[in-house]
Amino acid sequence: MNDMTLRHGEEKVMLELSLKEAMALAAGVRFNNDLRIAAEARKKVRKTIETMLLPETGKIHYQLLEA
């Protein structure tokens, strides 16, 4: 990963996390009543990063679909 150069490496990433999600990601806090909080927060971060790095993945090219 050290040799990899990111084209968007210095751009800012904006996403919305709840306080619980941020705590789970930043400090590793676990919430016993909902164990999925950290997993959902990681999904949000991954989706945001994928959208920045691979912007074409969310688009459907209808001309390539066959009827």
PyMOL Python script that loads the backbone (N, CA, C, O; Angstrom):
from pymol import cmd

cmd.read_pdbstr("""\
ATOM      1  N   MET A   1       0.823  -1.195   0.000  1.00  0.00           N
ATOM      2  CA  MET A   1       0.000   0.000   0.000  1.00  0.00           C
ATOM      3  C   MET A   1       0.863   1.253   0.000  1.00  0.00           C
ATOM      4  O   MET A   1       0.388   2.310  -0.416  1.00  0.00           O
ATOM      5  N   ASN A   2       2.109   1.177   0.450  1.00  0.00           N
ATOM      6  CA  ASN A   2       2.975   2.339   0.487  1.00  0.00           C
ATOM      7  C   ASN A   2       3.343   2.824  -0.909  1.00  0.00           C
ATOM      8  O   ASN A   2       3.542   4.023  -1.104  1.00  0.00           O
ATOM      9  N   ASP A   3       3.437   1.927  -1.881  1.00  0.00           N
ATOM     10  CA  ASP A   3       3.818   2.299  -3.238  1.00  0.00           C
ATOM     11  C   ASP A   3       2.636   2.771  -4.077  1.00  0.00           C
ATOM     12  O   ASP A   3       2.822   3.216  -5.210  1.00  0.00           O
ATOM     13  N   MET A   4       1.445   2.682  -3.544  1.00  0.00           N
ATOM     14  CA  MET A   4       0.249   3.029  -4.292  1.00  0.00           C
ATOM     15  C   MET A   4       0.008   4.538  -4.251  1.00  0.00           C
ATOM     16  O   MET A   4       0.080   5.153  -3.187  1.00  0.00           O
ATOM     17  N   THR A   5      -0.277   5.127  -5.404  1.00  0.00           N
ATOM     18  CA  THR A   5      -0.588   6.547  -5.471  1.00  0.00           C
ATOM     19  C   THR A   5      -2.072   6.696  -5.766  1.00  0.00           C
ATOM     20  O   THR A   5      -2.583   6.133  -6.734  1.00  0.00           O
ATOM     21  N   LEU A   6      -2.752   7.453  -4.931  1.00  0.00           N
ATOM     22  CA  LEU A   6      -4.175   7.678  -5.123  1.00  0.00           C
ATOM     23  C   LEU A   6      -4.392   9.006  -5.825  1.00  0.00           C
ATOM     24  O   LEU A   6      -3.853  10.035  -5.419  1.00  0.00           O
ATOM     25  N   ARG A   7      -5.180   8.967  -6.871  1.00  0.00           N
ATOM     26  CA  ARG A   7      -5.466  10.177  -7.632  1.00  0.00           C
ATOM     27  C   ARG A   7      -6.242  11.185  -6.779  1.00  0.00           C
ATOM     28  O   ARG A   7      -6.034  12.391  -6.908  1.00  0.00           O
ATOM     29  N   HIS A   8      -7.122  10.706  -5.921  1.00  0.00           N
ATOM     30  CA  HIS A   8      -7.947  11.579  -5.079  1.00  0.00           C
ATOM     31  C   HIS A   8      -7.452  11.588  -3.639  1.00  0.00           C
ATOM     32  O   HIS A   8      -8.220  11.901  -2.730  1.00  0.00           O
ATOM     33  N   GLY A   9      -6.209  11.256  -3.415  1.00  0.00           N
ATOM     34  CA  GLY A   9      -5.685  11.047  -2.071  1.00  0.00           C
ATOM     35  C   GLY A   9      -5.818  12.207  -1.114  1.00  0.00           C
ATOM     36  O   GLY A   9      -5.903  11.983   0.094  1.00  0.00           O
ATOM     37  N   GLU A  10      -5.839  13.429  -1.593  1.00  0.00           N
ATOM     38  CA  GLU A  10      -5.913  14.590  -0.707  1.00  0.00           C
ATOM     39  C   GLU A  10      -7.310  15.220  -0.653  1.00  0.00           C
ATOM     40  O   GLU A  10      -7.517  16.205   0.056  1.00  0.00           O
ATOM     41  N   GLU A  11      -8.256  14.663  -1.388  1.00  0.00           N
ATOM     42  CA  GLU A  11      -9.613  15.208  -1.367  1.00  0.00           C
ATOM     43  C   GLU A  11     -10.312  14.866  -0.057  1.00  0.00           C
ATOM     44  O   GLU A  11      -9.988  13.866   0.585  1.00  0.00           O
ATOM     45  N   LYS A  12     -11.254  15.686   0.328  1.00  0.00           N
ATOM     46  CA  LYS A  12     -12.024  15.474   1.554  1.00  0.00           C
ATOM     47  C   LYS A  12     -13.198  14.541   1.266  1.00  0.00           C
ATOM     48  O   LYS A  12     -13.795  14.576   0.190  1.00  0.00           O
ATOM     49  N   VAL A  13     -13.510  13.712   2.250  1.00  0.00           N
ATOM     50  CA  VAL A  13     -14.629  12.782   2.147  1.00  0.00           C
ATOM     51  C   VAL A  13     -15.692  13.230   3.140  1.00  0.00           C
ATOM     52  O   VAL A  13     -15.406  13.462   4.315  1.00  0.00           O
ATOM     53  N   MET A  14     -16.915  13.348   2.654  1.00  0.00           N
ATOM     54  CA  MET A  14     -18.019  13.747   3.521  1.00  0.00           C
ATOM     55  C   MET A  14     -19.041  12.612   3.577  1.00  0.00           C
ATOM     56  O   MET A  14     -19.499  12.124   2.545  1.00  0.00           O
ATOM     57  N   LEU A  15     -19.388  12.203   4.787  1.00  0.00           N
ATOM     58  CA  LEU A  15     -20.448  11.237   4.967  1.00  0.00           C
ATOM     59  C   LEU A  15     -21.094  11.486   6.315  1.00  0.00           C
ATOM     60  O   LEU A  15     -20.513  12.132   7.187  1.00  0.00           O
ATOM     61  N   GLU A  16     -22.274  10.979   6.473  1.00  0.00           N
ATOM     62  CA  GLU A  16     -23.030  11.222   7.693  1.00  0.00           C
ATOM     63  C   GLU A  16     -23.040   9.959   8.546  1.00  0.00           C
ATOM     64  O   GLU A  16     -23.481   8.896   8.108  1.00  0.00           O
ATOM     65  N   LEU A  17     -22.541  10.100   9.779  1.00  0.00           N
ATOM     66  CA  LEU A  17     -22.541   9.011  10.750  1.00  0.00           C
ATOM     67  C   LEU A  17     -23.273   9.474  11.996  1.00  0.00           C
ATOM     68  O   LEU A  17     -23.235  10.651  12.353  1.00  0.00           O
ATOM     69  N   SER A  18     -23.937   8.538  12.649  1.00  0.00           N
ATOM     70  CA  SER A  18     -24.531   8.870  13.939  1.00  0.00           C
ATOM     71  C   SER A  18     -23.409   8.934  14.971  1.00  0.00           C
ATOM     72  O   SER A  18     -22.294   8.483  14.704  1.00  0.00           O
ATOM     73  N   LEU A  19     -23.690   9.479  16.124  1.00  0.00           N
ATOM     74  CA  LEU A  19     -22.683   9.558  17.183  1.00  0.00           C
ATOM     75  C   LEU A  19     -22.210   8.157  17.566  1.00  0.00           C
ATOM     76  O   LEU A  19     -21.016   7.939  17.771  1.00  0.00           O
ATOM     77  N   LYS A  20     -23.130   7.220  17.660  1.00  0.00           N
ATOM     78  CA  LYS A  20     -22.758   5.844  18.010  1.00  0.00           C
ATOM     79  C   LYS A  20     -21.853   5.232  16.945  1.00  0.00           C
ATOM     80  O   LYS A  20     -20.880   4.551  17.269  1.00  0.00           O
ATOM     81  N   GLU A  21     -22.174   5.476  15.672  1.00  0.00           N
ATOM     82  CA  GLU A  21     -21.344   4.939  14.599  1.00  0.00           C
ATOM     83  C   GLU A  21     -19.936   5.522  14.647  1.00  0.00           C
ATOM     84  O   GLU A  21     -18.954   4.801  14.475  1.00  0.00           O
ATOM     85  N   ALA A  22     -19.842   6.816  14.879  1.00  0.00           N
ATOM     86  CA  ALA A  22     -18.530   7.460  14.963  1.00  0.00           C
ATOM     87  C   ALA A  22     -17.728   6.921  16.143  1.00  0.00           C
ATOM     88  O   ALA A  22     -16.526   6.683  16.023  1.00  0.00           O
ATOM     89  N   MET A  23     -18.388   6.730  17.275  1.00  0.00           N
ATOM     90  CA  MET A  23     -17.704   6.190  18.450  1.00  0.00           C
ATOM     91  C   MET A  23     -17.227   4.762  18.190  1.00  0.00           C
ATOM     92  O   MET A  23     -16.132   4.386  18.608  1.00  0.00           O
ATOM     93  N   ALA A  24     -18.043   3.974  17.505  1.00  0.00           N
ATOM     94  CA  ALA A  24     -17.676   2.588  17.215  1.00  0.00           C
ATOM     95  C   ALA A  24     -16.462   2.529  16.291  1.00  0.00           C
ATOM     96  O   ALA A  24     -15.590   1.678  16.470  1.00  0.00           O
ATOM     97  N   LEU A  25     -16.396   3.424  15.304  1.00  0.00           N
ATOM     98  CA  LEU A  25     -15.265   3.429  14.380  1.00  0.00           C
ATOM     99  C   LEU A  25     -14.004   4.021  15.003  1.00  0.00           C
ATOM    100  O   LEU A  25     -12.916   3.460  14.870  1.00  0.00           O
ATOM    101  N   ALA A  26     -14.153   5.146  15.678  1.00  0.00           N
ATOM    102  CA  ALA A  26     -12.981   5.871  16.175  1.00  0.00           C
ATOM    103  C   ALA A  26     -12.373   5.253  17.423  1.00  0.00           C
ATOM    104  O   ALA A  26     -11.151   5.176  17.553  1.00  0.00           O
ATOM    105  N   ALA A  27     -13.219   4.815  18.334  1.00  0.00           N
ATOM    106  CA  ALA A  27     -12.712   4.364  19.630  1.00  0.00           C
ATOM    107  C   ALA A  27     -12.957   2.880  19.882  1.00  0.00           C
ATOM    108  O   ALA A  27     -12.532   2.351  20.910  1.00  0.00           O
ATOM    109  N   GLY A  28     -13.629   2.208  18.966  1.00  0.00           N
ATOM    110  CA  GLY A  28     -13.887   0.788  19.155  1.00  0.00           C
ATOM    111  C   GLY A  28     -14.933   0.497  20.222  1.00  0.00           C
ATOM    112  O   GLY A  28     -14.971  -0.599  20.782  1.00  0.00           O
ATOM    113  N   VAL A  29     -15.779   1.479  20.500  1.00  0.00           N
ATOM    114  CA  VAL A  29     -16.830   1.294  21.500  1.00  0.00           C
ATOM    115  C   VAL A  29     -17.828   0.269  20.984  1.00  0.00           C
ATOM    116  O   VAL A  29     -18.224   0.310  19.819  1.00  0.00           O
ATOM    117  N   ARG A  30     -18.234  -0.651  21.854  1.00  0.00           N
ATOM    118  CA  ARG A  30     -19.223  -1.664  21.480  1.00  0.00           C
ATOM    119  C   ARG A  30     -20.526  -1.392  22.214  1.00  0.00           C
ATOM    120  O   ARG A  30     -20.538  -1.125  23.416  1.00  0.00           O
ATOM    121  N   PHE A  31     -21.612  -1.466  21.473  1.00  0.00           N
ATOM    122  CA  PHE A  31     -22.929  -1.265  22.047  1.00  0.00           C
ATOM    123  C   PHE A  31     -23.615  -2.629  22.086  1.00  0.00           C
ATOM    124  O   PHE A  31     -23.976  -3.181  21.047  1.00  0.00           O
ATOM    125  N   ASN A  32     -23.788  -3.156  23.274  1.00  0.00           N
ATOM    126  CA  ASN A  32     -24.304  -4.514  23.432  1.00  0.00           C
ATOM    127  C   ASN A  32     -25.716  -4.692  22.895  1.00  0.00           C
ATOM    128  O   ASN A  32     -26.080  -5.781  22.452  1.00  0.00           O
ATOM    129  N   ASN A  33     -26.506  -3.641  22.931  1.00  0.00           N
ATOM    130  CA  ASN A  33     -27.887  -3.786  22.446  1.00  0.00           C
ATOM    131  C   ASN A  33     -27.971  -3.768  20.919  1.00  0.00           C
ATOM    132  O   ASN A  33     -28.989  -4.179  20.363  1.00  0.00           O
ATOM    133  N   ASP A  34     -26.934  -3.304  20.234  1.00  0.00           N
ATOM    134  CA  ASP A  34     -26.933  -3.312  18.770  1.00  0.00           C
ATOM    135  C   ASP A  34     -25.508  -3.531  18.273  1.00  0.00           C
ATOM    136  O   ASP A  34     -24.720  -2.591  18.171  1.00  0.00           O
ATOM    137  N   LEU A  35     -25.198  -4.768  17.972  1.00  0.00           N
ATOM    138  CA  LEU A  35     -23.844  -5.135  17.573  1.00  0.00           C
ATOM    139  C   LEU A  35     -23.536  -4.763  16.123  1.00  0.00           C
ATOM    140  O   LEU A  35     -22.388  -4.866  15.693  1.00  0.00           O
ATOM    141  N   ARG A  36     -24.537  -4.337  15.373  1.00  0.00           N
ATOM    142  CA  ARG A  36     -24.340  -4.029  13.952  1.00  0.00           C
ATOM    143  C   ARG A  36     -23.908  -2.593  13.698  1.00  0.00           C
ATOM    144  O   ARG A  36     -23.678  -2.218  12.549  1.00  0.00           O
ATOM    145  N   ILE A  37     -23.792  -1.782  14.742  1.00  0.00           N
ATOM    146  CA  ILE A  37     -23.490  -0.356  14.546  1.00  0.00           C
ATOM    147  C   ILE A  37     -22.167  -0.164  13.828  1.00  0.00           C
ATOM    148  O   ILE A  37     -22.105   0.573  12.843  1.00  0.00           O
ATOM    149  N   ALA A  38     -21.111  -0.809  14.297  1.00  0.00           N
ATOM    150  CA  ALA A  38     -19.793  -0.653  13.673  1.00  0.00           C
ATOM    151  C   ALA A  38     -19.802  -1.179  12.238  1.00  0.00           C
ATOM    152  O   ALA A  38     -19.199  -0.574  11.352  1.00  0.00           O
ATOM    153  N   ALA A  39     -20.474  -2.290  12.009  1.00  0.00           N
ATOM    154  CA  ALA A  39     -20.529  -2.855  10.658  1.00  0.00           C
ATOM    155  C   ALA A  39     -21.245  -1.911   9.691  1.00  0.00           C
ATOM    156  O   ALA A  39     -20.803  -1.730   8.557  1.00  0.00           O
ATOM    157  N   GLU A  40     -22.338  -1.315  10.134  1.00  0.00           N
ATOM    158  CA  GLU A  40     -23.071  -0.373   9.288  1.00  0.00           C
ATOM    159  C   GLU A  40     -22.241   0.873   9.013  1.00  0.00           C
ATOM    160  O   GLU A  40     -22.268   1.401   7.901  1.00  0.00           O
ATOM    161  N   ALA A  41     -21.512   1.343  10.000  1.00  0.00           N
ATOM    162  CA  ALA A  41     -20.656   2.514   9.803  1.00  0.00           C
ATOM    163  C   ALA A  41     -19.552   2.213   8.794  1.00  0.00           C
ATOM    164  O   ALA A  41     -19.246   3.045   7.940  1.00  0.00           O
ATOM    165  N   ARG A  42     -18.951   1.021   8.892  1.00  0.00           N
ATOM    166  CA  ARG A  42     -17.911   0.635   7.929  1.00  0.00           C
ATOM    167  C   ARG A  42     -18.491   0.550   6.521  1.00  0.00           C
ATOM    168  O   ARG A  42     -17.823   0.928   5.558  1.00  0.00           O
ATOM    169  N   LYS A  43     -19.721   0.062   6.387  1.00  0.00           N
ATOM    170  CA  LYS A  43     -20.372  -0.001   5.074  1.00  0.00           C
ATOM    171  C   LYS A  43     -20.535   1.394   4.479  1.00  0.00           C
ATOM    172  O   LYS A  43     -20.299   1.599   3.288  1.00  0.00           O
ATOM    173  N   LYS A  44     -20.942   2.355   5.316  1.00  0.00           N
ATOM    174  CA  LYS A  44     -21.111   3.727   4.841  1.00  0.00           C
ATOM    175  C   LYS A  44     -19.785   4.301   4.352  1.00  0.00           C
ATOM    176  O   LYS A  44     -19.727   4.954   3.309  1.00  0.00           O
ATOM    177  N   VAL A  45     -18.726   4.052   5.111  1.00  0.00           N
ATOM    178  CA  VAL A  45     -17.406   4.559   4.728  1.00  0.00           C
ATOM    179  C   VAL A  45     -16.953   3.905   3.426  1.00  0.00           C
ATOM    180  O   VAL A  45     -16.481   4.594   2.521  1.00  0.00           O
ATOM    181  N   ARG A  46     -17.092   2.573   3.320  1.00  0.00           N
ATOM    182  CA  ARG A  46     -16.700   1.857   2.099  1.00  0.00           C
ATOM    183  C   ARG A  46     -17.475   2.362   0.882  1.00  0.00           C
ATOM    184  O   ARG A  46     -16.896   2.576  -0.183  1.00  0.00           O
ATOM    185  N   LYS A  47     -18.777   2.550   1.045  1.00  0.00           N
ATOM    186  CA  LYS A  47     -19.602   3.008  -0.073  1.00  0.00           C
ATOM    187  C   LYS A  47     -19.169   4.394  -0.538  1.00  0.00           C
ATOM    188  O   LYS A  47     -19.110   4.656  -1.739  1.00  0.00           O
ATOM    189  N   THR A  48     -18.868   5.275   0.400  1.00  0.00           N
ATOM    190  CA  THR A  48     -18.418   6.623   0.047  1.00  0.00           C
ATOM    191  C   THR A  48     -17.089   6.584  -0.691  1.00  0.00           C
ATOM    192  O   THR A  48     -16.906   7.283  -1.688  1.00  0.00           O
ATOM    193  N   ILE A  49     -16.167   5.771  -0.204  1.00  0.00           N
ATOM    194  CA  ILE A  49     -14.863   5.649  -0.851  1.00  0.00           C
ATOM    195  C   ILE A  49     -14.998   5.042  -2.244  1.00  0.00           C
ATOM    196  O   ILE A  49     -14.365   5.512  -3.189  1.00  0.00           O
ATOM    197  N   GLU A  50     -15.813   4.008  -2.376  1.00  0.00           N
ATOM    198  CA  GLU A  50     -16.015   3.382  -3.682  1.00  0.00           C
ATOM    199  C   GLU A  50     -16.628   4.359  -4.667  1.00  0.00           C
ATOM    200  O   GLU A  50     -16.269   4.354  -5.844  1.00  0.00           O
ATOM    201  N   THR A  51     -17.548   5.196  -4.208  1.00  0.00           N
ATOM    202  CA  THR A  51     -18.174   6.174  -5.083  1.00  0.00           C
ATOM    203  C   THR A  51     -17.152   7.187  -5.590  1.00  0.00           C
ATOM    204  O   THR A  51     -17.209   7.615  -6.742  1.00  0.00           O
ATOM    205  N   MET A  52     -16.212   7.567  -4.715  1.00  0.00           N
ATOM    206  CA  MET A  52     -15.174   8.510  -5.144  1.00  0.00           C
ATOM    207  C   MET A  52     -14.184   7.862  -6.113  1.00  0.00           C
ATOM    208  O   MET A  52     -13.817   8.460  -7.124  1.00  0.00           O
ATOM    209  N   LEU A  53     -13.761   6.657  -5.805  1.00  0.00           N
ATOM    210  CA  LEU A  53     -12.733   6.006  -6.617  1.00  0.00           C
ATOM    211  C   LEU A  53     -13.283   5.375  -7.888  1.00  0.00           C
ATOM    212  O   LEU A  53     -12.590   5.312  -8.903  1.00  0.00           O
ATOM    213  N   LEU A  54     -14.514   4.912  -7.834  1.00  0.00           N
ATOM    214  CA  LEU A  54     -15.140   4.243  -8.978  1.00  0.00           C
ATOM    215  C   LEU A  54     -16.484   4.893  -9.283  1.00  0.00           C
ATOM    216  O   LEU A  54     -17.522   4.269  -9.062  1.00  0.00           O
ATOM    217  N   PRO A  55     -16.498   6.107  -9.776  1.00  0.00           N
ATOM    218  CA  PRO A  55     -17.763   6.833  -9.944  1.00  0.00           C
ATOM    219  C   PRO A  55     -18.714   6.210 -10.951  1.00  0.00           C
ATOM    220  O   PRO A  55     -19.916   6.474 -10.892  1.00  0.00           O
ATOM    221  N   GLU A  56     -18.228   5.406 -11.861  1.00  0.00           N
ATOM    222  CA  GLU A  56     -19.082   4.810 -12.890  1.00  0.00           C
ATOM    223  C   GLU A  56     -19.869   3.605 -12.388  1.00  0.00           C
ATOM    224  O   GLU A  56     -20.793   3.164 -13.072  1.00  0.00           O
ATOM    225  N   THR A  57     -19.540   3.056 -11.222  1.00  0.00           N
ATOM    226  CA  THR A  57     -20.175   1.822 -10.778  1.00  0.00           C
ATOM    227  C   THR A  57     -21.644   2.003 -10.437  1.00  0.00           C
ATOM    228  O   THR A  57     -22.406   1.038 -10.502  1.00  0.00           O
ATOM    229  N   GLY A  58     -22.061   3.195 -10.080  1.00  0.00           N
ATOM    230  CA  GLY A  58     -23.447   3.412  -9.711  1.00  0.00           C
ATOM    231  C   GLY A  58     -24.362   3.667 -10.894  1.00  0.00           C
ATOM    232  O   GLY A  58     -25.577   3.774 -10.728  1.00  0.00           O
ATOM    233  N   LYS A  59     -23.794   3.766 -12.081  1.00  0.00           N
ATOM    234  CA  LYS A  59     -24.579   4.099 -13.261  1.00  0.00           C
ATOM    235  C   LYS A  59     -24.925   2.846 -14.050  1.00  0.00           C
ATOM    236  O   LYS A  59     -24.121   1.920 -14.156  1.00  0.00           O
ATOM    237  N   ILE A  60     -26.128   2.831 -14.598  1.00  0.00           N
ATOM    238  CA  ILE A  60     -26.551   1.725 -15.454  1.00  0.00           C
ATOM    239  C   ILE A  60     -26.494   2.227 -16.896  1.00  0.00           C
ATOM    240  O   ILE A  60     -27.102   3.241 -17.236  1.00  0.00           O
ATOM    241  N   HIS A  61     -25.767   1.514 -17.724  1.00  0.00           N
ATOM    242  CA  HIS A  61     -25.667   1.862 -19.130  1.00  0.00           C
ATOM    243  C   HIS A  61     -26.751   1.088 -19.884  1.00  0.00           C
ATOM    244  O   HIS A  61     -26.559  -0.062 -20.278  1.00  0.00           O
ATOM    245  N   TYR A  62     -27.890   1.749 -20.072  1.00  0.00           N
ATOM    246  CA  TYR A  62     -29.046   1.088 -20.657  1.00  0.00           C
ATOM    247  C   TYR A  62     -28.794   0.620 -22.086  1.00  0.00           C
ATOM    248  O   TYR A  62     -29.394  -0.361 -22.527  1.00  0.00           O
ATOM    249  N   GLN A  63     -27.923   1.300 -22.810  1.00  0.00           N
ATOM    250  CA  GLN A  63     -27.657   0.894 -24.180  1.00  0.00           C
ATOM    251  C   GLN A  63     -26.959  -0.456 -24.248  1.00  0.00           C
ATOM    252  O   GLN A  63     -26.977  -1.106 -25.294  1.00  0.00           O
ATOM    253  N   LEU A  64     -26.338  -0.892 -23.143  1.00  0.00           N
ATOM    254  CA  LEU A  64     -25.663  -2.180 -23.126  1.00  0.00           C
ATOM    255  C   LEU A  64     -26.595  -3.328 -22.742  1.00  0.00           C
ATOM    256  O   LEU A  64     -26.231  -4.495 -22.883  1.00  0.00           O
ATOM    257  N   LEU A  65     -27.788  -3.002 -22.260  1.00  0.00           N
ATOM    258  CA  LEU A  65     -28.746  -4.036 -21.873  1.00  0.00           C
ATOM    259  C   LEU A  65     -29.492  -4.538 -23.105  1.00  0.00           C
ATOM    260  O   LEU A  65     -29.810  -3.764 -24.008  1.00  0.00           O
ATOM    261  N   GLU A  66     -29.764  -5.823 -23.132  1.00  0.00           N
ATOM    262  CA  GLU A  66     -30.532  -6.392 -24.234  1.00  0.00           C
ATOM    263  C   GLU A  66     -31.974  -6.562 -23.799  1.00  0.00           C
ATOM    264  O   GLU A  66     -32.249  -6.898 -22.647  1.00  0.00           O
ATOM    265  N   ALA A  67     -32.873  -6.333 -24.705  1.00  0.00           N
ATOM    266  CA  ALA A  67     -34.304  -6.452 -24.400  1.00  0.00           C
ATOM    267  C   ALA A  67     -34.741  -7.889 -24.384  1.00  0.00           C
ATOM    268  O   ALA A  67     -35.914  -8.175 -24.144  1.00  0.00           O
TER     269      ALA A  67
END
""", "prot")
cmd.dss("prot")
cmd.show_as("cartoon", "prot")
cmd.util.cbc("prot")
cmd.orient("prot")
